[in-house]
């Protein structure tokens, strides 16, 4: 089994707000991230797949295909977007780094039929990242 | 769904690697330049990884300010700009980054109860890093 990781970057804006909370609760729990006008990050995405090395190609996965799937399913939808307003998953879910990792996994997993998705890692800043391994 | 969240922190400290159980020659042979009697310093980078179910209401594994304030008060204030050899936990232990990793893991494990601690990882320099996930 070999693990292969591909990185990509995207920039997006978001804010954290739960309509079930009072304005005071939203402010207390989410702090500056609750500003309704949003704020942005340069996100780094790492997608790790795993599999046996194909004896003919020497590949775990065709990198071109992986890149195409990441571009089509993730970057085209998220890059330079306001996540809360333009990405359907976040009409109801709060676009935290954790939920971004889960949403990206859910976008990629059905499309990566030739290989197995192992981990989605999303860096919100160099000092903060979330990992999702597809665990229930 | 379960996700992992990792936060990076920095502190600077000095240490000297020296064991009273070894002769001067053995200490020099084992620790090399790190045995210099006057000590030396590093900028340590600490990664704390916690895991848990992503809360439906907040979209979070745990609230970041809670983790930050714990690490700032219990780890960074304890170790930043200190001589590690003079701290109680290193009175009888050599302050290698392995032992520092275990010490920090134990403090977080004991004191931070808002998410499950997965791992503490420390980069002593850009060229070396150490991880501790508890004794399995």
Interface residues (C-beta under 8 A of the other chain):
Chain A: X16 X18 X20 X21 X29 X30 X31 X93 X94 X95 X96 X97 X98 X99 X101 X102 X126 X127 X128 X129 X130 X131 X132 X133 X135 X136
Chain B: X1 X2 X3 X4 X5 X6 X7 X8 X9 X49 X54 X57 X58 X59 X60 X61 X63 X64 X65
